[in-house]
Amino acid sequence: MNIDLSKLLTERRNANSANIDTLSTEEMLTVINNEDQQVAHAITPYIPQIAQLVDSVANAFRHGGRLIYIGAGTSGRLGILDASECPPTFGTRPEQVVGLIAGGHTAILKAVENVEDNAAQGAEDLQALGFNQHDVLVGIAASGRTPYVLGAMAYAHQQNALVAIVSCNPHGEMAHRADIAITPVVGPEVVTGSTRLKAGTAQKLVLNMITTGAMIRSGKVYSNLMVDVEATNAKLIERQISIVMETTECDRPTAQAALDACGRHCKTAIVMVLANLSAEAAKQLLADNGGFIRKALQH
């Protein structure tokens, strides 16, 4: 397969770093930093598309669907990273947000050659997950042309599922095949073609927005606090206590007692204190209101 790299925005040479190998260390890092500052601004024009995707993912969650990321190399690892952070941060089930990478688990830690060019494998990996019309697929690829991701996208469309992409090439084949295309143009990399740099940063920022936004829309954030956080270590146990104290203005013993009574479920403890309810009654009230604290407290 012959690929004309000159046509890919992510493969062009960056004039600002043409002499980077001759600079002092501080000068070199300044060039990198200056380039990185362009990334967030490149995402701004795509906020409407990201918002559309966030609302679609939240709606999928409400109907039992999942968010599935898929990519190769750095892009695949970023999807796995974002997915793996959702259970401890938002108390989600591990299968609710899933990251797939070309080459499987081996490719998470080291490069696996040639796997990204296998379109059939992308479809097979989705099929193995039981991917269906209730799920949302987000393909991730800096170049916007990865065959493994394109194969998965084709399969997802066959299931009548929503297909979105996060890429740094608005003219790539993936953008043309997506229902929602998020394609911030970050410009050529400081080291030509090293898309773990600006392109990777842009992808990470967008994925942060997708899951954080969808979780807020799912009632997993109250004010700006992660009220579904799981207490899996001493720091997070302390964070739970702090969250209950901050949201209810109660003292530490009251927060601790509420958390102990409800099995350390932060949202339940908050409703227990604010509404003066038992753990069982608070759990039921939350369930009746879709897990949203504000709605529960209005009743």
TIKETI-364707 format. One record per residue (C-alpha): x, y, z; residue number from 1; residue in three letters. Coordinates in steps of 0.05 Angstrom, whole numbers, always signed. Example, Ala and Ser with C-alpha at 12.3 -4.5 7.8 and 13.67 -1.06 7.14 Angstrom:
! residues 2
east +246 | north -90 | up +156 | i 1 | aa Ala
east +273 | north -21 | up +143 | i 2 | aa Ser
This chain:
! residues 299
east +0 | north +0 | up +0 | i 1 | aa Met
east +30 | north +66 | up -22 | i 2 | aa Asn
east +13 | north +126 | up +22 | i 3 | aa Ile
east +29 | north +197 | up +1 | i 4 | aa Asp
east +50 | north +225 | up +68 | i 5 | aa Leu
east +57 | north +295 | up +39 | i 6 | aa Ser
east -18 | north +300 | up +36 | i 7 | aa Lys
east -27 | north +286 | up +110 | i 8 | aa Leu
east -26 | north +348 | up +154 | i 9 | aa Leu
east +4 | north +309 | up +211 | i 10 | aa Thr
east +64 | north +288 | up +168 | i 11 | aa Glu
east +86 | north +356 | up +142 | i 12 | aa Arg
east +150 | north +390 | up +167 | i 13 | aa Arg
east +145 | north +446 | up +217 | i 14 | aa Asn
east +185 | north +508 | up +197 | i 15 | aa Ala
east +187 | north +531 | up +269 | i 16 | aa Asn
east +228 | north +471 | up +290 | i 17 | aa Ser
east +272 | north +462 | up +229 | i 18 | aa Ala
east +335 | north +478 | up +269 | i 19 | aa Asn
east +313 | north +448 | up +335 | i 20 | aa Ile
east +373 | north +402 | up +338 | i 21 | aa Asp
east +420 | north +462 | up +340 | i 22 | aa Thr
east +386 | north +498 | up +398 | i 23 | aa Leu
east +403 | north +499 | up +471 | i 24 | aa Ser
east +359 | north +455 | up +515 | i 25 | aa Thr
east +319 | north +514 | up +541 | i 26 | aa Glu
east +309 | north +541 | up +470 | i 27 | aa Glu
east +289 | north +472 | up +445 | i 28 | aa Met
east +237 | north +466 | up +501 | i 29 | aa Leu
east +211 | north +535 | up +486 | i 30 | aa Thr
east +197 | north +515 | up +414 | i 31 | aa Val
east +159 | north +454 | up +439 | i 32 | aa Ile
east +120 | north +495 | up +490 | i 33 | aa Asn
east +102 | north +548 | up +438 | i 34 | aa Asn
east +75 | north +494 | up +392 | i 35 | aa Glu
east +36 | north +461 | up +448 | i 36 | aa Asp
east +0 | north +526 | up +463 | i 37 | aa Gln
east -35 | north +522 | up +396 | i 38 | aa Gln
east -70 | north +457 | up +414 | i 39 | aa Val
east -127 | north +481 | up +459 | i 40 | aa Ala
east -145 | north +537 | up +411 | i 41 | aa His
east -148 | north +487 | up +353 | i 42 | aa Ala
east -203 | north +449 | up +391 | i 43 | aa Ile
east -247 | north +510 | up +404 | i 44 | aa Thr
east -282 | north +510 | up +335 | i 45 | aa Pro
east -303 | north +438 | up +347 | i 46 | aa Tyr
east -340 | north +449 | up +412 | i 47 | aa Ile
east -408 | north +443 | up +377 | i 48 | aa Pro
east -390 | north +375 | up +349 | i 49 | aa Gln
east -361 | north +353 | up +417 | i 50 | aa Ile
east -426 | north +376 | up +450 | i 51 | aa Ala
east -467 | north +336 | up +401 | i 52 | aa Gln
east -425 | north +274 | up +416 | i 53 | aa Leu
east -429 | north +285 | up +492 | i 54 | aa Val
east -505 | north +288 | up +489 | i 55 | aa Asp
east -507 | north +226 | up +445 | i 56 | aa Ser
east -462 | north +187 | up +493 | i 57 | aa Val
east -503 | north +208 | up +553 | i 58 | aa Ala
east -566 | north +186 | up +518 | i 59 | aa Asn
east -533 | north +119 | up +501 | i 60 | aa Ala
east -515 | north +110 | up +574 | i 61 | aa Phe
east -588 | north +123 | up +594 | i 62 | aa Arg
east -610 | north +67 | up +548 | i 63 | aa His
east -558 | north +16 | up +569 | i 64 | aa Gly
east -509 | north +32 | up +513 | i 65 | aa Gly
east -434 | north +39 | up +517 | i 66 | aa Arg
east -379 | north +85 | up +493 | i 67 | aa Leu
east -327 | north +47 | up +453 | i 68 | aa Ile
east -261 | north +79 | up +434 | i 69 | aa Tyr
east -218 | north +47 | up +380 | i 70 | aa Ile
east -150 | north +65 | up +352 | i 71 | aa Gly
east -79 | north +42 | up +337 | i 72 | aa Ala
east -14 | north +61 | up +370 | i 73 | aa Gly
east -16 | north +126 | up +410 | i 74 | aa Thr
east -89 | north +138 | up +391 | i 75 | aa Ser
east -110 | north +70 | up +417 | i 76 | aa Gly
east -71 | north +79 | up +482 | i 77 | aa Arg
east -104 | north +146 | up +494 | i 78 | aa Leu
east -172 | north +114 | up +486 | i 79 | aa Gly
east -154 | north +59 | up +536 | i 80 | aa Ile
east -127 | north +111 | up +584 | i 81 | aa Leu
east -191 | north +152 | up +583 | i 82 | aa Asp
east -235 | north +90 | up +590 | i 83 | aa Ala
east -194 | north +62 | up +647 | i 84 | aa Ser
east -201 | north +126 | up +688 | i 85 | aa Glu
east -278 | north +126 | up +686 | i 86 | aa Cys
east -292 | north +72 | up +738 | i 87 | aa Pro
east -250 | north +102 | up +795 | i 88 | aa Pro
east -270 | north +174 | up +778 | i 89 | aa Thr
east -343 | north +166 | up +763 | i 90 | aa Phe
east -361 | north +98 | up +792 | i 91 | aa Gly
east -380 | north +69 | up +724 | i 92 | aa Thr
east -380 | north -5 | up +706 | i 93 | aa Arg
east -315 | north -25 | up +670 | i 94 | aa Pro
east -354 | north -45 | up +609 | i 95 | aa Glu
east -390 | north +22 | up +602 | i 96 | aa Gln
east -331 | north +57 | up +570 | i 97 | aa Val
east -283 | north +11 | up +533 | i 98 | aa Val
east -218 | north +25 | up +495 | i 99 | aa Gly
east -196 | north -21 | up +439 | i 100 | aa Leu
east -127 | north -20 | up +407 | i 101 | aa Ile
east -100 | north -53 | up +345 | i 102 | aa Ala
east -58 | north -111 | up +367 | i 103 | aa Gly
east -95 | north -121 | up +433 | i 104 | aa Gly
east -64 | north -118 | up +503 | i 105 | aa His
east +7 | north -129 | up +477 | i 106 | aa Thr
east +2 | north -64 | up +438 | i 107 | aa Ala
east -13 | north -23 | up +500 | i 108 | aa Ile
east +59 | north -28 | up +524 | i 109 | aa Leu
east +98 | north -38 | up +459 | i 110 | aa Lys
east +89 | north -29 | up +385 | i 111 | aa Ala
east +59 | north -87 | up +346 | i 112 | aa Val
east +77 | north -83 | up +272 | i 113 | aa Glu
east +26 | north -82 | up +215 | i 114 | aa Asn
east -36 | north -90 | up +258 | i 115 | aa Val
east -64 | north -20 | up +243 | i 116 | aa Glu
east -70 | north -38 | up +169 | i 117 | aa Asp
east -119 | north -95 | up +183 | i 118 | aa Asn
east -189 | north -68 | up +171 | i 119 | aa Ala
east -222 | north -136 | up +182 | i 120 | aa Ala
east -192 | north -140 | up +252 | i 121 | aa Gln
east -225 | north -74 | up +271 | i 122 | aa Gly
east -293 | north -103 | up +254 | i 123 | aa Ala
east -277 | north -169 | up +289 | i 124 | aa Glu
east -256 | north -134 | up +353 | i 125 | aa Asp
east -322 | north -96 | up +355 | i 126 | aa Leu
east -361 | north -159 | up +341 | i 127 | aa Gln
east -325 | north -195 | up +398 | i 128 | aa Ala
east -351 | north -140 | up +445 | i 129 | aa Leu
east -422 | north -151 | up +422 | i 130 | aa Gly
east -424 | north -81 | up +394 | i 131 | aa Phe
east -495 | north -60 | up +375 | i 132 | aa Asn
east -540 | north -2 | up +355 | i 133 | aa Gln
east -545 | north +23 | up +427 | i 134 | aa His
east -470 | north +36 | up +431 | i 135 | aa Asp
east -429 | north +95 | up +407 | i 136 | aa Val
east -363 | north +85 | up +371 | i 137 | aa Leu
east -308 | north +137 | up +372 | i 138 | aa Val
east -251 | north +123 | up +324 | i 139 | aa Gly
east -186 | north +157 | up +342 | i 140 | aa Ile
east -129 | north +168 | up +292 | i 141 | aa Ala
east -84 | north +228 | up +282 | i 142 | aa Ala
east -80 | north +216 | up +207 | i 143 | aa Ser
east -154 | north +201 | up +198 | i 144 | aa Gly
east -140 | north +142 | up +152 | i 145 | aa Arg
east -123 | north +81 | up +196 | i 146 | aa Thr
east -152 | north +18 | up +163 | i 147 | aa Pro
east -163 | north -17 | up +230 | i 148 | aa Tyr
east -208 | north +40 | up +252 | i 149 | aa Val
east -242 | north +46 | up +185 | i 150 | aa Leu
east -261 | north -28 | up +188 | i 151 | aa Gly
east -291 | north -17 | up +257 | i 152 | aa Ala
east -329 | north +44 | up +232 | i 153 | aa Met
east -359 | north +5 | up +175 | i 154 | aa Ala
east -382 | north -50 | up +222 | i 155 | aa Tyr
east -412 | north +0 | up +270 | i 156 | aa Ala
east -451 | north +32 | up +213 | i 157 | aa His
east -478 | north -37 | up +195 | i 158 | aa Gln
east -505 | north -41 | up +265 | i 159 | aa Gln
east -539 | north +27 | up +257 | i 160 | aa Asn
east -497 | north +56 | up +313 | i 161 | aa Ala
east -472 | north +127 | up +319 | i 162 | aa Leu
east -400 | north +134 | up +294 | i 163 | aa Val
east -355 | north +193 | up +313 | i 164 | aa Ala
east -281 | north +205 | up +302 | i 165 | aa Ile
east -226 | north +246 | up +334 | i 166 | aa Val
east -172 | north +261 | up +284 | i 167 | aa Ser
east -124 | north +318 | up +266 | i 168 | aa Cys
east -138 | north +313 | up +191 | i 169 | aa Asn
east -205 | north +341 | up +170 | i 170 | aa Pro
east -194 | north +314 | up +99 | i 171 | aa His
east -181 | north +242 | up +120 | i 172 | aa Gly
east -225 | north +184 | up +99 | i 173 | aa Glu
east -249 | north +175 | up +171 | i 174 | aa Met
east -278 | north +245 | up +173 | i 175 | aa Ala
east -319 | north +232 | up +110 | i 176 | aa His
east -347 | north +168 | up +139 | i 177 | aa Arg
east -365 | north +193 | up +208 | i 178 | aa Ala
east -432 | north +218 | up +234 | i 179 | aa Asp
east -394 | north +267 | up +278 | i 180 | aa Ile
east -324 | north +289 | up +259 | i 181 | aa Ala
east -280 | north +324 | up +310 | i 182 | aa Ile
east -217 | north +344 | up +272 | i 183 | aa Thr
east -176 | north +399 | up +305 | i 184 | aa Pro
east -119 | north +422 | up +260 | i 185 | aa Val
east -58 | north +428 | up +305 | i 186 | aa Val
east -7 | north +436 | up +249 | i 187 | aa Gly
east +58 | north +398 | up +236 | i 188 | aa Pro
east +94 | north +366 | up +295 | i 189 | aa Glu
east +159 | north +392 | up +324 | i 190 | aa Val
east +189 | north +325 | up +305 | i 191 | aa Val
east +159 | north +310 | up +237 | i 192 | aa Thr
east +106 | north +256 | up +240 | i 193 | aa Gly
east +112 | north +244 | up +315 | i 194 | aa Ser
east +37 | north +249 | up +328 | i 195 | aa Thr
east +44 | north +231 | up +402 | i 196 | aa Arg
east +60 | north +305 | up +410 | i 197 | aa Leu
east +9 | north +358 | up +390 | i 198 | aa Lys
east -39 | north +310 | up +356 | i 199 | aa Ala
east -37 | north +264 | up +417 | i 200 | aa Gly
east -48 | north +323 | up +464 | i 201 | aa Thr
east -108 | north +346 | up +423 | i 202 | aa Ala
east -138 | north +277 | up +424 | i 203 | aa Gln
east -129 | north +271 | up +499 | i 204 | aa Lys
east -162 | north +339 | up +510 | i 205 | aa Leu
east -222 | north +319 | up +467 | i 206 | aa Val
east -230 | north +251 | up +501 | i 207 | aa Leu
east -228 | north +286 | up +568 | i 208 | aa Asn
east -286 | north +330 | up +545 | i 209 | aa Met
east -326 | north +271 | up +518 | i 210 | aa Ile
east -326 | north +228 | up +581 | i 211 | aa Thr
east -327 | north +285 | up +631 | i 212 | aa Thr
east -385 | north +318 | up +595 | i 213 | aa Gly
east -424 | north +253 | up +588 | i 214 | aa Ala
east -413 | north +237 | up +661 | i 215 | aa Met
east -437 | north +306 | up +683 | i 216 | aa Ile
east -499 | north +296 | up +639 | i 217 | aa Arg
east -508 | north +229 | up +674 | i 218 | aa Ser
east -511 | north +259 | up +743 | i 219 | aa Gly
east -442 | north +236 | up +765 | i 220 | aa Lys
east -419 | north +306 | up +783 | i 221 | aa Val
east -453 | north +352 | up +834 | i 222 | aa Tyr
east -429 | north +423 | up +831 | i 223 | aa Ser
east -358 | north +408 | up +809 | i 224 | aa Asn
east -348 | north +348 | up +854 | i 225 | aa Leu
east -340 | north +276 | up +832 | i 226 | aa Met
east -395 | north +249 | up +875 | i 227 | aa Val
east -392 | north +178 | up +847 | i 228 | aa Asp
east -318 | north +170 | up +862 | i 229 | aa Val
east -300 | north +100 | up +887 | i 230 | aa Glu
east -260 | north +94 | up +951 | i 231 | aa Ala
east -205 | north +47 | up +927 | i 232 | aa Thr
east -148 | north +75 | up +970 | i 233 | aa Asn
east -135 | north +118 | up +1030 | i 234 | aa Ala
east -133 | north +183 | up +989 | i 235 | aa Lys
east -200 | north +169 | up +958 | i 236 | aa Leu
east -232 | north +150 | up +1024 | i 237 | aa Ile
east -210 | north +217 | up +1050 | i 238 | aa Glu
east -236 | north +251 | up +986 | i 239 | aa Arg
east -305 | north +220 | up +997 | i 240 | aa Gln
east -307 | north +247 | up +1068 | i 241 | aa Ile
east -286 | north +316 | up +1043 | i 242 | aa Ser
east -338 | north +316 | up +988 | i 243 | aa Ile
east -395 | north +299 | up +1036 | i 244 | aa Val
east -371 | north +353 | up +1085 | i 245 | aa Met
east -365 | north +406 | up +1030 | i 246 | aa Glu
east -432 | north +393 | up +998 | i 247 | aa Thr
east -472 | north +387 | up +1063 | i 248 | aa Thr
east -431 | north +432 | up +1109 | i 249 | aa Glu
east -433 | north +377 | up +1161 | i 250 | aa Cys
east -377 | north +357 | up +1208 | i 251 | aa Asp
east -329 | north +299 | up +1197 | i 252 | aa Arg
east -364 | north +249 | up +1244 | i 253 | aa Pro
east -431 | north +261 | up +1209 | i 254 | aa Thr
east -400 | north +251 | up +1140 | i 255 | aa Ala
east -363 | north +189 | up +1163 | i 256 | aa Gln
east -425 | north +159 | up +1195 | i 257 | aa Ala
east -467 | north +171 | up +1132 | i 258 | aa Ala
east -415 | north +140 | up +1087 | i 259 | aa Leu
east -408 | north +79 | up +1132 | i 260 | aa Asp
east -484 | north +70 | up +1134 | i 261 | aa Ala
east -492 | north +70 | up +1058 | i 262 | aa Cys
east -432 | north +28 | up +1038 | i 263 | aa Gly
east -389 | north +88 | up +1022 | i 264 | aa Arg
east -432 | north +113 | up +965 | i 265 | aa His
east -418 | north +187 | up +963 | i 266 | aa Cys
east -483 | north +211 | up +930 | i 267 | aa Lys
east -525 | north +171 | up +978 | i 268 | aa Thr
east -488 | north +199 | up +1038 | i 269 | aa Ala
east -500 | north +270 | up +1012 | i 270 | aa Ile
east -574 | north +260 | up +1004 | i 271 | aa Val
east -578 | north +225 | up +1072 | i 272 | aa Met
east -549 | north +286 | up +1106 | i 273 | aa Val
east -584 | north +341 | up +1066 | i 274 | aa Leu
east -653 | north +307 | up +1066 | i 275 | aa Ala
east -646 | north +274 | up +1135 | i 276 | aa Asn
east -661 | north +206 | up +1106 | i 277 | aa Leu
east -639 | north +135 | up +1120 | i 278 | aa Ser
east -590 | north +102 | up +1073 | i 279 | aa Ala
east -645 | north +60 | up +1042 | i 280 | aa Glu
east -691 | north +119 | up +1032 | i 281 | aa Ala
east -636 | north +162 | up +1002 | i 282 | aa Ala
east -616 | north +107 | up +953 | i 283 | aa Lys
east -688 | north +100 | up +931 | i 284 | aa Gln
east -696 | north +175 | up +922 | i 285 | aa Leu
east -634 | north +178 | up +879 | i 286 | aa Leu
east -658 | north +118 | up +838 | i 287 | aa Ala
east -725 | north +152 | up +827 | i 288 | aa Asp
east -689 | north +213 | up +800 | i 289 | aa Asn
east -639 | north +180 | up +754 | i 290 | aa Gly
east -581 | north +188 | up +802 | i 291 | aa Gly
east -583 | north +265 | up +800 | i 292 | aa Phe
east -573 | north +296 | up +869 | i 293 | aa Ile
east -606 | north +363 | up +851 | i 294 | aa Arg
east -669 | north +329 | up +825 | i 295 | aa Lys
east -672 | north +284 | up +886 | i 296 | aa Ala
east -668 | north +342 | up +933 | i 297 | aa Leu
east -726 | north +378 | up +899 | i 298 | aa Gln
east -773 | north +323 | up +919 | i 299 | aa His
